Amino acid sequence: MYPADLKYSKDHEWIRVTGDTGRVGITDYAQQQLGDVVYIELPEAGRIFKQGEQFGSVESVKAVSDLFCPVSGQVVEVNSSLSERPEAVNQNAHDAWMIVMQLSDPNEMSALLDSDAYGELVS
């Protein structure tokens, strides 16, 4: 149910790390809880965030939910297509990445959950 190549935060974000960068998005569980996503606010490239710091928000027909960085680092890319098609998060949450981060401390990955542990968290 939750892809094994991702790591998960208890705040319901995922990260897929390749080398020293990671793509970040929200989990399928999070998008189900939110309902139909209508707006996504994301930071500009170049911004630096600490692990657990808010980097944006997702607005749905039900609520507005904050987005939190699963790791510390600098935003090197933003998925601007989500501003025009925020519903992509509902269609495939684990492909609809939001930001790409340059990791400043790869050791922080050890604080994240694997797919089995995340599945247990949300069940």
C-alpha positions in Angstrom: 0.0 0.0 0.0 2.8 2.4 0.9 5.8 2.2 -1.5 8.9 0.6 0.0 11.3 3.0 -1.7 9.9 5.9 0.3 10.5 7.1 3.9 7.6 8.6 5.9 7.2 11.2 8.6 4.6 11.0 11.3 3.2 14.2 9.8 2.3 12.2 6.7 4.9 13.4 4.3 7.0 11.1 2.2 10.5 11.5 0.8 12.3 9.5 -2.0 16.0 10.1 -1.8 18.3 9.8 -4.7 22.0 10.6 -3.9 21.9 13.7 -1.8 18.5 15.0 -2.9 15.0 14.0 -2.0 11.6 14.5 -3.6 8.9 15.3 -1.0 5.1 14.9 -1.1 2.2 13.9 1.1 1.1 10.3 1.6 -2.0 8.6 0.2 -3.4 8.5 3.7 -3.0 12.3 4.0 -4.8 13.0 0.8 -7.6 10.7 1.7 -8.1 12.5 5.0 -8.0 15.9 3.3 -10.5 15.0 0.5 -10.4 17.0 -2.8 -7.3 19.2 -2.9 -8.0 22.6 -4.4 -4.9 24.6 -3.6 -1.3 24.0 -2.7 1.1 26.6 -1.3 4.8 25.8 -1.8 8.0 27.6 -1.1 10.3 29.2 -3.6 13.5 27.3 -4.7 16.4 28.4 -2.6 14.6 28.4 0.8 16.2 26.4 3.6 14.2 24.4 6.1 15.0 22.4 9.2 13.5 19.0 9.8 9.9 19.3 11.0 9.6 22.9 9.9 6.5 24.0 7.9 7.3 24.4 4.2 3.8 25.0 2.8 0.2 24.1 3.0 -2.5 22.1 1.3 -6.1 23.3 1.0 -8.9 20.9 0.4 -12.7 21.2 0.4 -12.5 20.1 4.1 -9.5 21.8 5.6 -6.2 23.5 5.3 -3.3 21.4 6.4 0.3 22.4 7.0 3.2 20.6 5.2 6.3 19.8 7.2 9.8 19.0 6.0 10.8 15.4 6.7 14.5 16.4 6.6 16.6 19.5 6.7 17.9 21.0 3.5 17.5 23.5 0.7 14.7 23.5 -1.8 16.2 23.1 -5.2 13.1 22.5 -7.2 9.4 23.1 -6.9 6.6 21.2 -8.7 4.9 24.3 -10.2 2.4 22.1 -12.1 0.6 21.5 -8.8 -0.5 25.1 -8.7 -2.5 24.5 -11.9 -3.4 20.9 -11.1 -3.6 20.4 -7.3 -5.9 17.5 -7.8 -2.9 15.4 -9.0 -2.2 14.8 -5.3 -5.6 13.0 -5.0 -5.0 11.0 -8.2 -1.6 9.6 -7.2 -0.2 11.0 -4.0 3.0 9.0 -4.1 3.9 10.4 -7.6 2.7 14.0 -7.1 5.9 15.4 -5.5 5.9 18.9 -4.2 9.5 19.9 -3.7 13.0 18.5 -4.2 15.4 19.2 -1.4 19.2 19.1 -1.2 19.7 17.2 2.1 21.9 19.0 4.6 22.1 16.0 7.0 21.4 12.6 5.5 21.5 11.1 9.1 18.1 12.6 9.7 16.6 9.9 7.4 17.0 7.4 10.3 14.2 9.3 12.2 11.7 8.5 9.4 9.5 5.5 9.1 9.7 2.7 6.6 6.6 1.6 4.7 5.6 -1.1 7.2 6.0 1.2 10.2 4.0 4.0 8.5 1.3 1.5 7.6 1.0 0.6 11.2 0.9 4.2 12.3 -2.1 5.0 10.1 -4.0 1.7 10.6 
